[in-house]
Amino acid sequence: MSTEQGSNSRESLRQAALTYHEVPRPGKLEIRATKPLANGRDLSLAYSPGVAEACLEIKEDGTNASRYTARGNLVAVVSNGTAVLGLGNIGALASKPVMEGKAVLFKKFAGIDCFDIEVNEPDPEKLADIVCALEPTFGAINLEDIKAPDCFVVEKICRERMNIPVFHDDQHGTAIVVGAAATNALHVAGKDWADIKVVSTGGGAAGIACLNMLLKLGVKRENVWLCDIHGLVYEGRAEDMNPQKAAYAQPSDKRALDEVIDGADLFLGLSGPGVLKPEQVARMAPKPIIFALANPTPEIMPDEAREVVPDAIIATGRSDFPNQVNNVLCFPFIFRGALDVGATTINDEMKIACIEGIAALARATTSAEAAAAYQGEKLTFGAEYLIPKPFDPRLSATVSTAVAKAAMDSGVATRPIEELEAYREKLRSSVFKSALLMRPVFDAARTASRRIVFAEGEDERVLRAAQAVLEETTEQPILIGRPEVIEHRCNRAGLKIRPGTDFHVVNPENDPRYRDYWGSYHQIMARRGVTPDLARAIMRTNTTAIGAVMVQRDEADSLICGTFGEYNWHLNYVSQVLGNTELRPHGALSLMILEDGPLFLADTHIHATPSPEQIAEATIGAARHVKRFGLTPVVALCGRSQFGNQETESAQRLRAAIDILDSRPRDFAYEGEMNIDTALDPELRERAFPDSRIKGTANILIFANADAASGVRNILKMKGGGLEVGPILMGMGNRAHIVTPSITARGLLNMAAIAGTPVAHYG
């Protein structure tokens, strides 16, 4: 890249960053009410006189503040702007965008509400007084970007005087993530804490905190060599010393980094660019671990280090290299666990639990969501993948639960959690929106070990889903695909599962059952124009047809297909092979998980213009499926007409469907025809039709044509933030489900759980 191109690129990034902060409204935060304030009664509850009741409860018992106010989920990010990362002492006001950004990360990654507080106070003791005075407002304090050694003073005073967690992220967040990365780096290098020599550059807050943590993990104090801008920290040195540095002073006549780097197993750099030279890397121990964490330019560039030591294990603070040491892996989740148990502090036990949780996640299989967020990167545990990525959704449940348990075990929790596993599931549900709603389905699926065949077995989403199926259910996945391709893609994705060992594979190119399969297909289709040659060709190329034949032959219990291609194409083969007088597709049901709860839509795919009988069938099937989720079905048949006010063709079909439903007793509530807003707004429905048979908000919407159902489905998904589970193919006795190409690995796992439910659970 030329100098001019580089300049243009930087200017483009600068403008993009400024626009991001300015448009559509300045800043990155807003405040939203969590309770309705729509009428006089709401006002009397939210403020005078009702608010007095909450005040008196808190006056009686201070712990009630977490029950009646936001305090139990509220963190303050406090800074005086004296040591902003990469910018230095820019002052409190200029630091505000950074602190706002930190607050956004709290909310995004852990659901924690946060206020950023920038204070014009350089004196550390006065700053500590200000922070301590904020204790009634917040459940925890995150100190940020305060220069050393002032940060040590502020944190010490606050921790001693405050009865809530106080955490200086620049120190302890960095130390935790370094600890997790180093734990796994030693694992890769085959080294032990007690045996390694550590050489560190940077005597600031982060550097000292990292060394303190390494000692707690097992590094011997005599094996730590600390250097700063003046050289080695040695006994008797007077220049630029403080108690924190002095704790690492070595009794040595050596004076420079170059003199102490020989034989070092771990270089820990929190200093500046170019501090570590390639020739020094060459003199380190075999398989050296190099954490060059200076930003934006590290102490040594990874390619320079690998030129002299190809097997060096390297981490930086940058996102464009593997192993980014990023505090966002830590601080949202350590605060989440601390807040949820009402911890009075964040102690060493909680920090080490955080380290162990982060490190263990990297050694486990990478999540599908992280793989999607970091496409093109190899996320397999090893020298280039020591710690998980920030967008790995498992961090919250894994790390926060470990921290909460450590807080309880160490005696600093004021609100212990009785059921840790339920707490873990709650955190999972906050990340995976489908988790809580899908729990009854997964529980039912665990009662039987059903065989689920995936037609597109070479797709990475299917492979990730298959691994999750093996981990989370008792189902047996069967994948259709070429074994060598499946194995290669499992390796590339960092998956532990292997074809033939963990799951069965049907190879369309070479399977001993090929003759039986095409014979079965020909027998079914012989009077529908399919010749033996065509049957043979289909069984070599059409994985959906292969999977359907397997279910028909009782070699699998259910088929999942549709990760690519057109829905009706797959439906054609499913209907041909598995349809009969009792089993026939009569609707596709999509579950949309929205911010205010679930909403089921039908029929989204099967019948373009369903007859009254087909609408009634879809209604009955939808109600039956909704019960599987532990919900009470409330059905609204929706169209342009509202309770007979129009004589359109669709209104007539909907009314005829109501007559069919009325022809025999039903075990669910239904009503129609009506507009969508009438279905979802009980007050509006009461005004339009006071004698309605349904009460409350409808949770199933049945439409008179697929265009309407599919349109609502896609609008809710793309613009309403809805997460889809489905489509669920109704009428086939759970023998087949056809998904859509936009489905994720998590979506496939959900569909596998639905397919894995025994037919008896269909009601």
N, C-alpha and C positions, 0 to 999 in steps of 0.2 A: 504494500500500500504506500502510495506517495505521500509526501508531507501535506500536500494540498488536500488529498483525499482524506487523510487522517483528521485534518482540521475541519473539513466539512462534516465528517462523521461525528466529531465531538460537538460541533455546533448544532447538528440535527438532534443529538441526544439531549443537549441542553434545552433546546426549545421544547422537545417532547416532555421533558421533566417539568418544565415551568407550566406548560399547558395542563399537564396532569394535575398539578397542584391548584391551578386556578379555575378550571372549567369542569363541570357546569356551575359549580359554586366553590368559593375559596376553601382550601383546607381539605382534610381527609376524614373529619369526624362530624357527627351531628348527635343530638340527643333525641331519643324517641320515648314517648310514654308507653308503659307496659300495661296500663289499665285504661278502660274506656272513660272518656270525659265528654259525654254527649248530651247530658241533661242535668237538671237541677239536683236530682238524687245523686248522680255520680259526683257532682261538685261537693255535695255535703259529706260524702264519704272520703273523697280525696283530700279535702281541706276542712274548713270549719263547718260543723262541729266534730265530724267523725274522726278527723286526724288525731284528736286529743286522746282517743282510746289507745291508739298505737303508742303515742308518747308515754302514757301512763304505764303501759305494759313494759316498755323499755326502762323507764325510771325504776320500776320494781325489780327488774332483772335485766342487766345490760346485755346478756346473751340473746335476748329477744330482738336486738337490733338486726341480727341476721335473719330473723323470721319475718319481720314486718317492714324492713327497708332493703335497699340494694347493697348495703354495706358488706354482706357476706360474699358478694361477687364483684367487689369494686377495688381496683388497685390504683394507686397514684404513681405515675412516672415523674420523678423529681430530678431536676438538674439545675445547675447554675451556669452551664455552658462553658466550663473552663477546660474541658478536654474532649471536645466532640471528635469522634472518630474521623481521621483524615483531614480535619480542619483546625484542630487545636482550640485555643481559647478565643471563641468567637462571641462569647457573651450569651446571656440567658435568652434574650429575644430572638437572636439568630438561630438558636438551637431548637426553637419551637417546631419546625417541620420534622426534625428528627424524632422529637418526643411524640408528636402526633402519629408518626409512622410506627413507633413502638406500640402505641395504644391500639392501632389498627391490627398489628400482629397479634396482640393479646386476644382481640375479639375474633379474628379470623381463625386462629389455630386452636383456641381453647374456650371460646365463648365467654371470655372475661371482659366485663366493662371496665373502662379505664379513663381517668382524667390525666392529661399532661399538665404539669405544674412547673413553670420556669421561674426561678427565683433570683433576683438581683442581690446576691449575697456571697461575696468571695470568702468571708471568714467562716472556716469550717464549724466552729462551735456555735456561732449564731445561726448558720444554716441548719445545724442539727436541732437547735431550739425550735426553729420554724417547722421542721418536719415532725418533730415530736408533738407539736401542738395540733397537728392534723389527725391524730389518732382516732378521734371520734368519728371521722368521716369515712375512713377507709378500712378495708379488711386486711390490706397488706401494702407495703411500700417497695417500689423498685427504684433504687438510686441509679442514676445514669449520667455518664460523661462528666464526672467530677475529677479533677486532676489529682494525681498522687503527689505527696502523701496525704493531702486533705481528705481524700475519700476514705482512708483508713480511720481517720478521726471521726468523721461524720457517721460512718457505719457503726463504729464502736459505741458512740454515745447513744445512737438511736436503738441499737440492739439492747443496750443495758436499761434504757428507760421505757421502751415501748413493749406492749404485750401482744403485738401482732408481728408477723414475719417482716423482716427488713432484709432486702437482698440487693447487693450491689452487683448488677449483672455483668458489668465490665470485668469485675474480678471473678465472681463465682460461676457465672454463666459460661464464660470462656473456659474456666478451669474444668467444669463438668464435661463440656464437649471435647476438650483436649483429653480428659481422662478416658472418655469413651473411645475416642479414636486411638489413643495410645494402647488401651486394653486390647483392642483388636489388632493393632499393628504388631504388638508383641506376640499375639496368637499366630499371625501370619509368619513372622520372623522366627518363631520357635524360641523366644527368649522369656526370661522371668524378671519380675520387678526387682527382686533383691540383687540380681546380678548385673544390672545395666548401669552404664555410666551416662549421666545426663549433663549436657552442656547447654546452657541457656543464655540468650542475649535479650536484654530488656529488664530493667529493674523496676518497672512501673507496676501499677495495681494488678493488671492482668497477669504479668509475668510472675510476680510473687505468689499470687493466688494459685496459679498453675503448679508451681513448685510445691506449695503447701499441700495441694491435692495429691500430687505424685507421691509425696511422703506417706500420706494416709493410705495410698494404694499399695505401698510396699517398697518404694525406692529408698535406699539407705542415704541418710543425710551426707555421709562422707563421700558419696558418689556423685554429688551435685556440684557443678561448677557454674557459677553465675557471673556473667560479664555484662557491663553496661557501656555507655559511650566513653567512659574513662578506662575501660579494660576490666580485668578480673577484679571481682570483689574478694579482697583478701583480708586476713586479720591484721589490724593496725591501720588500715586505710582510713583517711579522714575526709577525703574529698567526696562531696555529694553523697553522704551516707545518711541512713535513717535506720531505726530499729528493725524494720522489715528486711532491708538488704543485709544488715549486719548478721542476721540469723543464718545467712548462707556464706559468710566469710570463710575462706579456706586458709589453713595455715600453710602457706606456700610462697615460694619466691618467684613463681610465675606471675606474669603481669598482663598477658594479652590472650585473646581468643585463639590465635594461631598456636600458642604454646600449650593450650589445654584440649584442643580438639582431637588429638591422637587417640584412637581407640574408643571414641564416643559411640555409644549405641543409639542414643536419641539426641538430636539437636532440636531445641525448642526456641524458635525465634519469634519474639514480639518486639521488634526494634525498628529496623529500617531497611531500605533496598540495598542489595549488594553486599550485605555484611558477611555472608558465608561464600567463600570462593570455591570453585571446582576442585582445586588442588587440595583444599582442606577436606572436602567430601571424600576424596580418594584415601585420606589417612584415617577415616573413621573405621569403626568395626565392620565386619562383614554384614551384609544386609542392613545397612544403616537406616534408621528411621529419621526423616527430616520433616519437621513441622515448621515451615517458613510462612509465618502468619501475618507478616507486615502487609498493610494495605495502602495503596492499591498495588504496589510493587513489592513482591516478597524478598526475603533475604537472599534467596537464590531462585532462579527460574527452574521449574521442574526439568525442562529439557537439558539445561546445563548440568544439573546433578546427574541425570541418567547417562549423559555422555561419558562420564568417568566411572559411574557405578550403575550399570543397567538394572540391577535388582534392588535399587534403593526404594524405600517405601515413603511416599511423599504426600503431605497434606499442605494446603494453603488456605488463605482466607478468601480466595476468589471463587466465583461461581463458574468460571470458564475452565477450571481444572478439576480433576477428580478430587474427592475428599475435601470439600469445603468445610472448614470448621466454622459453623454458623450458630450463633447463640439461640436462634429461633428453634433449634432442636431441643432446647432446654427450658428457657424461662416460661413459656406459656404453660407447660405441663407441670413444672415444679410448683408454680403458683396455683394451678388448678387443684392439684392434690392437697396442698397446704390449706387453701381456702375451704375445701369441702369437708375437712375434718376439724376446722377451727384451730389450726396450729398456732401456737404462740410464738414460734420462731421457725426458721429453716436451719436445721442442724446438720452435722456431718453425716449422720445416718441417712437423712433424706437426700443429701447430695449424692452419696454413694449409690443409693437405690436408683437415683436418676441415671447415673453413669451406667449401671448394670443393665437397666432397661433399654437405654439407647444402644448400647453395644450389642445386646442380645438380638435386637431387631435387625441390625445389619447382618448378623450371622444367619438369620432366618430367611425364608424366601421373600423376595421383593413383592410388594403388593402391586396389583394390576393398576391401581390408581396412580401410584408413584411412577410406574413404567409409562403410563399415558402422559403424565406431566413432563417426563424427561425422555421423550422419544429419541432414539438414536444413541442413547448412552447405555453402556453395559453395566447393569445393576446386579452383578453377581459378587458375593462376598469374596474378598481377596485384596491384594495390594492396592487396587484402584477403587475399592468400595469398602471402606472401613466403617463408615457411619451412614445411617439412612438419610434419605433426602427430606428436606423440610415438608414437602407435600405428601409424605407417606401418612395416610390417614390413621394408621395403627398407633402412631406415637401417643395420641391422647389417652387411649384406653390403657396401653402398656405402661407408659412412664408415669402418668398421673396416679394409677392404681398402686404402682410400686412406691411412689412417694407417700401416698396416703397411708399405706401399710407401715412404712418406716416411721412415720410420725406417730402412729398409734403404738407401735412396738417400743419406741423410745420415750413415750410418755408425754409428748408435747401436744397431743390432740385433745381439744376440749369438747369436740363433738364426734366421738368415734363412730365409724361405720360398722354396723353389725354384719351385713352381708356384702363382703368385698366383691364377690362374683357378680352380684346384682348391680353393684356400683360400676364394675367394669363394663357390663352390658349397657348400662345407661350411657356411659361415655361413648361406647361404640354406636349407640343409637343416635347420639348427637352428631356424629360424623357420617355414618351410613344411615341416611334417613329411613331406609327400608327395614333396618334391623329390628326395631321394636314391633312394627306391624307384622313382620314376617315370623316372629318368634313362635306363634302357635303352629304355623305351617312347618317350621323346622322341627318342632317337638313332635308333630304327627309323623313327619318323615322318618324320624328316628325309631319309630315302632316297627318298621319293616325294612329289610335290606333289598330295595328294588334295584333293578339293572337299568341304567339310563344310557341310551346310545346317542352320541352326538354325531350328527351327519357330517359336519365340517370339522373333523378332528385335527386338521393341520393348522387351524386358525389359532393365533396366540391367545386370544380371549378365551377360546374353548380350553386350551391347555391350562391356563390359569384357573379357570372355573373347575376343571377336573381336579386340580390339586386341592382347591378349596373344598370340593365335594368330599374328597378323601379325608380332609382334616376336620370338617364340621358336620358330617352326616355319616350314616351307615350305608349309604348307597354305593353301588359298584359302577363306575363310569366305563363305558365302552366307546372307543373312538374309531371312526372310520377315516382312514388315511394311510399314507405310505409310512411305514415304521421308521425308515431312515430320516425322512423329513421331520417327523414328529420328534425324534430324538435330538436332531440338530436344533430344532426350535426350542425344545426344553432347555438344552445347554445354553443357547443364546439368551434366553430369558432368565437364566439363573434358577430354574425350577428343579426341585429335587426328584420329582416323579420321573419314571422311565417306562416306556412301552414294554409290555410283556412281563414286567415285574410288578408295577403298581396298578396297572389297568390293562384291559384286553384291547387288542387292535384288530380291526378288520381291514385287510389290505385289498383295495379294489383291483390292484394289478396282479395279485398272486395270493389267493386264499383257497384253502382246500375245500371250503364250502361253496365255492363258486357255482359248481354244477347244480347243487341243491337250490341255491338262491335263484338262479335264472329259471330253473324248472318251476319253482313255486310261483314266480312272477308270471311266467307264461301260462301256468294253469289258471291263475286268476284272470288274466287278460286275453286268453286265447280267442274268446268270442267278441272281443272289442278291437280286433284288427291288429293285435300284436303277434308277430311271427316269432318262431324260435330264434332266428338271427337277431331280430330287434330286441328280444328279451335278453339275449346274451350281451348285446351292445349296451343296453341300459344298465345291466348289472356290473359293467366295467367302468361306467362313467358317471352314473347318477347316484350320488351318495344318499340323497333323501329316499330314493326308491329302495336302496339297499337297507337303510335303517328301518323303513316301514316293513319290508319283508322279514327282517329279524324279529320285529315285534309280532308280526303275524304268525311266525313259526315258533313263538314263545322262547326265543333266544334273548329277548330283551323285554322289559316291561313297559318302557316308554321311550319315545323318540323326541329329540329336540333338534330342530333344523331352522334354517332361515337367516343365518348370520351374513349371508350375501344372497343376492338374487331377489326376485319379485315374489311377494307373498302368495299370490294365486298359483304361481308355478309350483311351489312346494305343496300347496293345498291340493292341487290336482293329483299328485302321486299319493299323498296321505289318504285322500278319499278313495282313490282306486283300490289301494291295497288293504286298507283297514276299515273302510266303510261297509256297512251292511244294513239290514232292516232295523237293527237296534242302535247302531252307532253311525251317526252322520253329523257333520259340522252344522251347528245351528247358531253360531255366533262367536265373535271374538271379544273378550272382555279385557279392557285395559284399566289397571289400577294406577291412578295418578296420586302420588304422595305430595301434598301441598303444605305450605307453611301452617295452615290452620286445620290440617287433618287430611284423611284419605277421601278420594272421590273415584268411583268406578264408572266407566263409560262403556256402552255397548250399543249396537254392534259396530265395531270399527273396521272390519275387514271382509266378512263372509258374504253378506247379502247386500247388494247395492241398493235395492228398493225392497225391503222385506215385506212379505205378506202379513196380515194380522196374525196368522198362526205362527209365523216365524218371529214376529215381535214378542208374542206371548211366550214362545219357547226361550228366547233370549232373556226375557225378564225372569222366568223361573230359574234358568241356569245361573244367571248373575246372582240372584238371591241366595242360591245354594252355595256358590263359591264364596260369597262375602261372609257367610257363617264360618267358613274355614279359617278366616282371619280373626275369629273371636268377636265379630261385630254383628250388630242387629241390622238387617237390611231395611232400608227405607227407600222405596223406589218411586221415581217420578218419570212418567212417559212424556218426553219433551218434543215440542214442535212450535210452529208459528202460532197455531191456534191455542186459545186458552179457555178451557172448560166450555167448548161448544160455540165460541163466538165467531168461528169461521167454518166454511164448508169446503175447505181445500181437500185435495186428494189425500195428502199425508194425514190431515186431521181425521178423515174418515177411517183410515187404516189404524190409527192410534185408538180411536174410539172402539173400533171392532176388536182390537186386541184386549182392551179393557173388558169388553163383554165376554171374551173367551176366558180371561182370568177370573171373572165373576162367576163363571159357570160351575165352579167347584170351590170348596173351601181352600184357602191358602194360608200358610203359616208365616206370612210376611206381609208388611203393609205396603200398599202401592196406590198410586193415584195418577190421574192424567185426564185429558192432555193439558199441558201447561207450558208456559215459557220457562227458560232456564232460570231467570232471576226469581221467578215465583217458586221454583223448586228449592232454591238455595236460601230464600229469605222467608222465614215463617210469618213475620209480620205482614209482608206484602201478600202472602198467600191467604192469610186470615181476612184481609180486606177484600181480596178478589173472590174468595170462595170459603166462607166461614165454616162450612160443613165438610171440609176436606178430611179424607180418611187417614192421612199421614200427619204426624206432628213433628215439629222440629225441622232440621235441615236434612234434605234428601242426601243420601250418600251413594245412590246409584241413579245414573241418568241413562234412560233408554231412548234411542232416537229412531225416527221414522225412515232414515236413510243413512247409508254409510258415510256419505260425504259430510254430513253434519257431525256425526260421531268422530270421524277421523280429523275433521277440522278443529273441533274443540280439543281433542287429544293433542294435536300438534301445537296449538296456541298455548295451552297450559304448559307444555313441555318447553317450548322455545321462549316464551315471553312471561310465563307465570312461575318459572322456576320449579315446575313439577318434575318429580322423578318417577319414571314409569316402571312398573312391574308388569310384565306381559309382553305381547297380548297372550291371554289364556284362551286356548281353543276349547270351546264348550261343545259338548255333545259327543265327544270321542272317548268317553270313559277314562280320561287321563292317559290314553295310549299314545298321544302325540301332541306336541305344541310347536307352533311356528312363530319364531321371534322375528324381529326386524333388523336390518343391517346396522342400525345405530346402537344396538344393545352393547352393554359393557360386560366385562368379566363378572362383575358383581351382579348384574342383571341375569346373566346366565346361571349363576349360582342360585339366585332366587327362583328361577324357572326350574332348575333341577330339584329344588326342595318341593315345589308344587307338583312336579312330575313324580317325585318320590313318595308322595302321600298315597297310602293305600286307598283303593276305590271306596272302601267302607266309610272313609272319612268325608265322602262327598255328600252325605246326608240323604 
